[in-house]
C-alpha cells in the first residue's frame, strides 16, 4: 500500500471562509471547498494558509492543484511557487493547473500561503463577480 497525504482547502485553513463554487469552475472533490479570506470575505483579495506535516524525506511525487478565480500568489515554506500576472481570462482559471512541488517541501512541518485576487484588482467578490481559491496538495511517498 502506497503512503500518501492529501491536503485540500476548506474552512479549517487559517483565515478561510468556504464559498459556493461558480458552475463554470472546476468542482471541488468531497471534503474540499473553495475558500476566500474570512477577514474580508467580500474583498478583492483573499489570503489563506495551512500548516501540514511531511512524514518522510522520501517523497516519490508531490503536486499542487490550484484553481483560482482570478489569479494567485502561492508560497510554500516562504518560497514563491506561483506568481500569476494579473488577468481575467476564463481559460486561465476554469480548468485549474497542476504544479510539481517536491523541491519546496521538507520533512516535518511545512506551510502554504495562498493569496487570491479578483479581477479587476479593485473589484469586491460578489454574486456578479465571484472569486475563490481551491487548492489540493497530494504527496506520495516511496516505500
Long-range contacts (C-beta under 8 A, 24 or more apart in sequence): 2-60, 2-140, 2-141, 2-143, 3-55, 3-56, 3-140, 3-141, 3-143, 4-138, 4-139, 4-140, 4-141, 5-52, 5-53, 5-54, 5-55, 5-137, 5-138, 5-139, 5-141, 6-136, 6-137, 6-138, 6-139, 7-50, 7-52, 7-112, 7-136, 7-137, 8-32, 8-33, 8-134, 8-135, 8-136, 8-137, 9-33, 9-34, 9-35, 9-48, 9-50, 9-114, 9-133, 9-134, 9-135, 9-136, 10-35, 11-35, 12-50, 13-48, 13-49, 13-50, 14-48, 14-49, 14-50, 15-39, 15-46, 15-47, 15-48, 15-49, 16-48, 17-41, 19-125, 19-130, 19-132, 21-132, 21-134, 22-69, 22-130, 22-132, 24-90, 24-94, 25-67, 25-69, 25-93, 25-94, 25-132, 25-134, 26-67, 26-94, 26-95, 26-96, 26-134, 28-134, 29-136, 32-134, 32-136, 33-134, 34-67, 34-132, 34-133, 34-134, 35-132, 35-133, 35-134, 36-116, 36-125, 36-131, 36-132, 36-133, 37-116, 41-125, 42-124, 42-125, 42-126, 43-124, 43-125, 44-117, 44-118, 44-121, 44-122, 44-123, 44-124, 44-125, 44-131, 45-115, 45-116, 45-117, 45-118, 46-115, 46-116, 46-125, 46-131, 46-133, 47-113, 47-114, 47-115, 47-116, 48-113, 48-114, 48-116, 48-133, 49-111, 49-112, 49-113, 49-114, 50-111, 50-112, 51-109, 51-110, 51-111, 52-109, 52-110, 52-111, 52-112, 52-137, 53-108, 53-109, 53-110, 54-105, 54-106, 54-107, 54-108, 54-110, 54-139, 55-107, 55-141, 56-107, 56-141, 56-142, 57-106, 57-107, 58-141, 58-142, 59-102, 59-105, 59-139, 59-140, 59-141, 59-142, 60-140, 60-141, 60-142, 61-100, 61-102, 61-138, 61-139, 61-140, 62-100, 62-101, 62-102, 62-105, 62-137, 62-138, 62-139, 62-140, 63-98, 63-99, 63-100, 63-101, 63-137, 63-138, 64-98, 64-99, 64-101, 64-112, 64-135, 64-136, 64-137, 65-96, 65-97, 65-98, 65-134, 65-135, 65-136, 65-137, 65-138, 66-96, 66-97, 66-98, 66-99, 66-114, 66-133, 66-134, 66-135, 67-93, 67-94, 67-95, 67-96, 67-97, 67-133, 67-134, 67-135, 68-93, 68-114, 68-116, 68-132, 68-133, 68-134, 68-135, 69-93, 69-116, 69-118, 69-130, 69-131, 69-132, 70-116, 70-117, 70-118, 70-119, 70-131, 71-116, 71-117, 71-119, 72-114, 72-115, 72-116, 72-117, 72-133, 73-114, 73-115, 74-112, 74-113, 74-114, 74-115, 74-135, 75-112, 75-113, 75-114, 76-101, 76-104, 76-105, 76-110, 76-111, 76-112, 77-104, 77-105, 77-106, 77-110, 77-111, 78-111, 79-104, 86-117, 86-119, 86-121, 87-119, 88-119, 88-120, 96-134, 101-137, 105-139, 112-137
